[in-house]
Amino acid sequence: MNALHTSIHHSTVFDHPEMSGHEDVVFVHDRTNGLRAIIAVHDTTLGPALGGCRVWPYDHPGDALTDALRLSRGMTYKNALAGLDLGGGKAVIIADPRKDKTPALMEAFGRHVERLSGTYITAEDVGVTTGDMEAVARQTDHVRGTSATGLGDPSPYTALGVFEGIKASARHVFGSPDLDGRTVSVQGLGHVGHDVARRLHEAGARLIVSDIHVPAVLRAVDAFGAAAVDPAEAHMVEADIFAPCALGAGLNARTIPHIRARIVAGAANNQLQTPADGHALRKRGILYAPDYAINAGGVISIALATPGGDDTEVRQKTLSIGETLSAIFARSAREETTPERIADAMAEERLARAARA
């Protein structure tokens, strides 16, 4: 195999604003299969770093690095807040999932995961299917979300947790978790977003849907009687709840002034572009459900799944996401700060306890 596998050592990488706290960042290049990837391990205080692999056609490698660093840190906090004995990591593969992704490419990625000797455990994320994870698993045991490791596709559990989080958010803002008649703008209709929309539809919500992939929009319109809008306008529509379920950084200085919903609660990772954006939402009276708290169902499913398909423990822990968010919202109100700051504090408190043990 003609491959290069080296840790990043350039001084400008260490100066990257998202680099602080990371234990290991690895560039992966396999010339034979065209693989270009970054694996970031943020923190292993609680255990090996678990986090998905994302395949995306980044315009620049620097964008891929930023995504890997932000997402891996988010996984540390997500796993800690979810009560899992796992650290946080993430991998990104620079490729178009519809054009460039092949079994050979994913197998090559699996070989590099194996080289990390269990420090990083990979799983499905944006642009990756359960079939892709099966290809990875042919090269390493350090993979979750496959048929051999229990429950397979984690997206239904992510969607279940998001749905429970939306209900908890509605209870906090409107006094009731009942979503019948509520209008929800769902931005992003991938595996998770579509399933969130389905659950909302079954609960009686009126849906406004958007996605860059037109067939996904048409499918949701047909299945749920939803109205369709351009993804760039999803946050602007008149709605009770805005549910971002696409890529991150969508809540920022440009979009927040135009949000018309009372609640932002969705599956996307790293929704806030900067910490200031959380304060901007609070100033506008918009409740924000911290992303890594509400979307933890997927990682719960891949962390706790056991062969045989019994998902009782996974479902119970995923359903408790609503309770976790309610506790975050209550503490946020008491301490007069943002929900994401409280979520961070709760995760950091657990990490500190583990470090002292």
C-alpha positions as CSV (number, residue, x, y, z in Angstrom):
1,M,0.0,0.0,0.0
2,N,1.4,3.3,-1.1
3,A,0.3,5.6,1.8
4,L,1.4,8.4,4.0
5,H,0.1,8.6,7.6
6,T,1.6,11.5,9.6
7,S,0.7,13.6,12.6
8,I,0.3,17.3,11.8
9,H,3.3,19.2,12.9
10,H,3.1,22.6,11.2
11,S,3.2,25.5,13.7
12,T,0.1,27.2,12.1
13,V,-2.0,24.1,12.9
14,F,-1.1,24.4,16.6
15,D,-2.2,28.0,16.4
16,H,-5.6,27.0,15.0
17,P,-8.4,28.5,17.1
18,E,-10.1,25.1,17.5
19,M,-6.9,23.2,18.3
20,S,-6.9,23.8,22.1
21,G,-7.2,20.7,24.1
22,H,-6.8,18.1,21.3
23,E,-4.6,15.2,22.1
24,D,-3.9,14.0,18.6
25,V,-4.6,15.1,15.0
26,V,-3.6,12.9,12.1
27,F,-3.5,13.6,8.4
28,V,-4.2,10.5,6.3
29,H,-3.3,10.2,2.6
30,D,-3.6,6.9,0.6
31,R,-2.5,7.6,-3.0
32,T,-3.7,4.2,-4.3
33,N,-7.4,4.9,-3.4
34,G,-7.3,8.7,-3.4
35,L,-8.1,8.8,0.3
36,R,-7.5,12.2,2.0
37,A,-8.7,12.4,5.6
38,I,-8.2,14.0,9.0
39,I,-8.7,12.1,12.2
40,A,-8.9,14.3,15.4
41,V,-8.8,12.9,18.9
42,H,-9.9,15.6,21.4
43,D,-10.0,14.0,24.8
44,T,-9.7,10.4,26.2
45,T,-10.3,11.1,29.9
46,L,-13.4,9.0,30.0
47,G,-12.3,6.4,27.5
48,P,-11.4,5.8,23.8
49,A,-12.5,8.6,21.5
50,L,-15.7,7.7,19.8
51,G,-17.1,9.8,16.9
52,G,-18.4,9.4,13.4
53,C,-16.7,9.7,10.0
54,R,-17.9,12.4,7.7
55,V,-17.5,12.4,3.9
56,W,-17.8,15.8,2.4
57,P,-16.3,17.7,-0.6
58,Y,-14.7,20.5,1.3
59,D,-13.5,23.4,-0.8
60,H,-10.2,23.6,1.1
61,P,-8.3,21.2,3.4
62,G,-8.4,24.0,6.1
63,D,-12.2,23.8,6.1
64,A,-11.9,20.0,6.7
65,L,-9.5,20.6,9.6
66,T,-11.8,23.1,11.2
67,D,-14.7,20.7,10.9
68,A,-12.7,17.8,12.4
69,L,-11.4,19.9,15.3
70,R,-14.8,21.4,16.2
71,L,-16.7,18.1,15.7
72,S,-14.2,16.1,17.8
73,R,-14.4,18.5,20.7
74,G,-18.2,18.4,20.4
75,M,-18.1,14.6,20.7
76,T,-16.1,14.9,24.0
77,Y,-18.9,17.0,25.5
78,K,-21.7,14.9,23.9
79,N,-20.3,11.7,25.3
80,A,-19.7,13.2,28.7
81,L,-23.1,14.8,29.0
82,A,-24.8,11.6,27.8
83,G,-23.1,9.7,30.6
84,L,-21.0,7.5,28.4
85,D,-17.6,6.2,29.3
86,L,-16.1,7.5,26.1
87,G,-13.9,10.3,24.9
88,G,-14.4,12.4,21.8
89,G,-13.0,12.1,18.3
90,K,-14.0,12.7,14.7
91,A,-12.8,11.8,11.2
92,V,-13.5,13.7,8.0
93,I,-12.8,12.4,4.5
94,I,-12.4,15.0,1.8
95,A,-14.5,13.6,-1.0
96,D,-17.9,13.8,-2.7
97,P,-20.0,11.0,-1.2
98,R,-22.1,10.7,-4.3
99,K,-19.1,10.6,-6.8
100,D,-15.9,9.6,-5.0
101,K,-16.9,7.2,-2.3
102,T,-16.1,3.5,-3.0
103,P,-15.7,0.4,-0.8
104,A,-11.9,0.6,-1.5
105,L,-11.8,4.1,-0.2
106,M,-13.6,3.2,3.0
107,E,-11.5,0.1,3.5
108,A,-8.4,2.3,3.2
109,F,-9.8,4.6,5.9
110,G,-10.4,1.5,8.0
111,R,-6.8,0.5,7.7
112,H,-5.7,3.9,9.1
113,V,-8.2,3.7,11.9
114,E,-6.7,0.3,12.8
115,R,-3.2,2.0,13.0
116,L,-4.5,4.1,15.9
117,S,-4.9,0.9,18.0
118,G,-8.3,1.8,19.5
119,T,-7.5,5.3,20.5
120,Y,-10.2,6.3,18.0
121,I,-13.5,4.4,17.3
122,T,-15.3,5.4,14.2
123,A,-18.9,5.3,13.1
124,E,-21.4,6.7,10.6
125,D,-21.9,10.4,10.0
126,V,-22.9,12.7,7.2
127,G,-22.2,11.2,3.8
128,V,-21.6,7.7,5.2
129,T,-23.9,4.7,5.2
130,T,-24.1,1.5,7.2
131,G,-22.7,-0.2,4.1
132,D,-19.7,2.1,4.2
133,M,-19.1,1.1,7.9
134,E,-19.3,-2.5,6.9
135,A,-16.4,-1.8,4.5
136,V,-14.4,-0.1,7.3
137,A,-15.1,-3.0,9.6
138,R,-13.3,-5.4,7.1
139,Q,-10.1,-3.6,8.1
140,T,-10.6,-2.8,11.8
141,D,-12.6,-3.8,14.9
142,H,-12.6,-0.2,16.1
143,V,-15.9,0.7,14.4
144,R,-19.5,0.9,15.6
145,G,-22.9,1.0,13.9
146,T,-22.4,-2.2,11.9
147,S,-24.4,-5.4,11.9
148,A,-21.7,-7.1,14.0
149,T,-21.8,-4.5,16.7
150,G,-25.5,-4.4,17.4
151,L,-28.1,-2.1,16.0
152,G,-26.7,-0.9,12.7
153,D,-27.9,2.6,11.5
154,P,-27.8,5.0,14.4
155,S,-29.9,7.7,12.7
156,P,-33.3,6.5,14.0
157,Y,-32.0,6.9,17.6
158,T,-30.6,10.4,16.8
159,A,-34.0,11.3,15.4
160,L,-35.8,9.9,18.5
161,G,-33.6,11.9,20.8
162,V,-34.1,15.1,18.8
163,F,-37.9,14.6,18.9
164,E,-37.8,14.1,22.6
165,G,-35.6,17.3,22.9
166,I,-38.1,19.3,20.8
167,K,-40.9,18.2,23.1
168,A,-38.9,19.3,26.2
169,S,-38.1,22.6,24.5
170,A,-41.8,23.1,23.8
171,R,-42.7,22.3,27.4
172,H,-40.2,24.9,28.6
173,V,-41.4,27.7,26.2
174,F,-45.1,26.9,25.7
175,G,-45.9,25.1,28.9
176,S,-46.7,21.8,27.1
177,P,-44.8,19.2,25.1
178,D,-47.8,18.8,22.8
179,L,-46.8,19.5,19.2
180,D,-50.2,19.1,17.7
181,G,-50.8,22.2,15.5
182,R,-47.3,23.6,16.1
183,T,-45.4,24.7,13.0
184,V,-41.8,23.4,12.6
185,S,-39.3,24.3,9.9
186,V,-37.0,21.4,9.3
187,Q,-33.8,22.3,7.5
188,G,-32.0,19.2,6.2
189,L,-33.8,16.0,5.2
190,G,-31.1,13.3,5.3
191,H,-31.6,10.1,7.3
192,V,-32.0,12.0,10.6
193,G,-33.9,15.1,9.3
194,H,-36.5,13.0,7.4
195,D,-37.1,10.8,10.5
196,V,-37.5,13.9,12.7
197,A,-40.0,15.3,10.2
198,R,-41.9,12.0,10.2
199,R,-42.1,12.0,14.0
200,L,-43.2,15.6,14.0
201,H,-45.9,14.9,11.4
202,E,-47.2,11.9,13.4
203,A,-47.4,14.2,16.4
204,G,-49.6,16.6,14.5
205,A,-47.1,19.3,13.7
206,R,-47.3,21.4,10.5
207,L,-44.1,21.1,8.6
208,I,-42.0,23.4,6.4
209,V,-39.1,21.5,4.9
210,S,-35.9,22.3,3.0
211,D,-32.8,20.6,1.7
212,I,-30.2,21.2,-1.0
213,H,-31.2,17.8,-2.4
214,V,-34.5,18.3,-4.3
215,P,-35.6,14.7,-4.3
216,A,-35.4,14.6,-0.5
217,V,-37.7,17.7,-0.4
218,L,-40.2,16.2,-2.8
219,R,-40.3,13.0,-0.7
220,A,-41.1,14.9,2.5
221,V,-43.7,17.1,0.8
222,D,-45.4,14.0,-0.6
223,A,-45.2,12.0,2.7
224,F,-46.0,14.7,5.2
225,G,-48.0,17.3,3.3
226,A,-45.2,19.7,4.1
227,A,-44.6,23.1,2.5
228,A,-41.2,23.5,0.9
229,V,-38.8,26.5,1.0
230,D,-35.3,27.2,-0.1
231,P,-32.8,26.0,2.6
232,A,-31.3,29.5,2.8
233,E,-34.8,30.7,4.0
234,A,-35.6,27.9,6.4
235,H,-34.7,30.0,9.5
236,M,-36.7,33.0,8.2
237,V,-40.2,31.5,8.0
238,E,-42.9,32.0,10.5
239,A,-42.8,29.0,12.8
240,D,-42.9,27.9,16.4
241,I,-39.8,25.8,16.1
242,F,-36.8,25.9,13.8
243,A,-35.1,22.5,13.5
244,P,-31.7,22.7,11.8
245,C,-30.7,19.2,10.7
246,A,-28.1,19.9,8.1
247,L,-24.5,21.1,8.5
248,G,-23.2,23.3,11.3
249,A,-22.5,27.0,11.9
250,G,-25.9,27.9,10.6
251,L,-26.7,30.1,13.7
252,N,-24.6,33.2,13.2
253,A,-24.6,37.0,13.0
254,R,-26.3,36.9,9.6
255,T,-29.1,34.4,10.3
256,I,-30.0,35.0,14.0
257,P,-31.6,38.4,13.4
258,H,-34.0,36.8,10.9
259,I,-35.1,33.8,13.0
260,R,-38.8,34.0,13.6
261,A,-39.2,30.9,15.7
262,R,-39.3,30.8,19.5
263,I,-37.2,27.7,19.7
264,V,-34.2,26.4,17.8
265,A,-33.9,22.6,18.3
266,G,-32.4,20.3,15.7
267,A,-29.9,17.5,14.9
268,A,-27.1,19.5,13.2
269,N,-23.7,19.5,14.9
270,N,-21.9,22.7,15.9
271,Q,-24.9,24.9,15.1
272,L,-23.5,28.1,16.7
273,Q,-20.8,29.7,14.6
274,T,-19.3,31.5,17.7
275,P,-20.1,31.6,21.4
276,A,-21.5,35.1,20.9
277,D,-24.3,33.6,18.8
278,G,-25.7,31.7,21.8
279,H,-25.9,35.0,23.7
280,A,-27.6,36.6,20.6
281,L,-30.3,34.0,20.6
282,R,-30.9,34.4,24.3
283,K,-31.1,38.2,23.9
284,R,-33.8,37.7,21.3
285,G,-35.8,35.4,23.6
286,I,-35.1,32.3,21.5
287,L,-34.6,29.1,23.4
288,Y,-31.7,27.1,22.0
289,A,-31.4,23.3,22.6
290,P,-27.6,22.7,22.7
291,D,-26.8,20.5,19.7
292,Y,-24.7,17.9,21.3
293,A,-27.2,17.4,24.1
294,I,-30.2,17.0,21.8
295,N,-28.6,14.9,19.1
296,A,-26.9,12.3,21.4
297,G,-29.2,9.4,20.5
298,G,-27.0,8.2,17.7
299,V,-23.8,8.0,19.8
300,I,-25.8,6.4,22.6
301,S,-27.0,3.7,20.2
302,I,-23.5,2.9,18.9
303,A,-21.9,3.0,22.3
304,L,-24.4,0.8,24.2
305,A,-25.6,-1.5,21.4
306,T,-25.1,-5.2,21.9
307,P,-25.3,-8.0,19.3
308,G,-28.8,-9.5,19.0
309,G,-30.8,-6.3,18.4
310,D,-32.2,-5.6,21.9
311,D,-32.3,-1.8,22.1
312,T,-34.1,-1.5,25.4
313,E,-31.2,0.2,27.2
314,V,-30.5,2.4,24.2
315,R,-34.1,3.6,23.9
316,Q,-34.4,4.3,27.6
317,K,-31.2,6.4,27.6
318,T,-32.2,8.2,24.4
319,L,-35.6,9.0,25.8
320,S,-33.9,10.6,28.8
321,I,-32.4,13.3,26.5
322,G,-35.6,15.2,27.1
323,E,-35.0,15.1,30.8
324,T,-31.4,16.2,30.4
325,L,-32.5,19.2,28.3
326,S,-35.2,20.2,30.9
327,A,-32.5,20.2,33.5
328,I,-30.3,22.4,31.3
329,F,-33.1,24.8,30.6
330,A,-34.0,25.1,34.3
331,R,-30.4,25.7,35.4
332,S,-29.9,28.2,32.6
333,A,-32.8,30.2,33.9
334,R,-31.6,30.1,37.4
335,E,-28.1,31.1,36.6
336,E,-29.2,33.6,33.9
337,T,-26.9,32.3,31.2
338,T,-27.2,30.4,27.9
339,P,-28.3,26.7,27.7
340,E,-25.1,25.8,25.8
341,R,-22.9,27.2,28.6
342,I,-24.8,25.1,31.1
343,A,-24.4,22.0,29.0
344,D,-20.7,22.7,28.7
345,A,-20.5,23.2,32.5
346,M,-22.3,19.9,33.1
347,A,-20.0,18.0,30.8
348,E,-16.9,19.7,32.2
349,E,-17.9,18.8,35.7
350,R,-18.1,15.1,34.8
351,L,-14.7,15.3,33.0
352,A,-13.2,17.0,36.1
353,R,-14.6,14.3,38.4
354,A,-13.2,11.6,36.2
355,A,-9.8,13.2,36.1
356,R,-9.6,13.4,39.9
357,A,-10.7,9.7,40.3
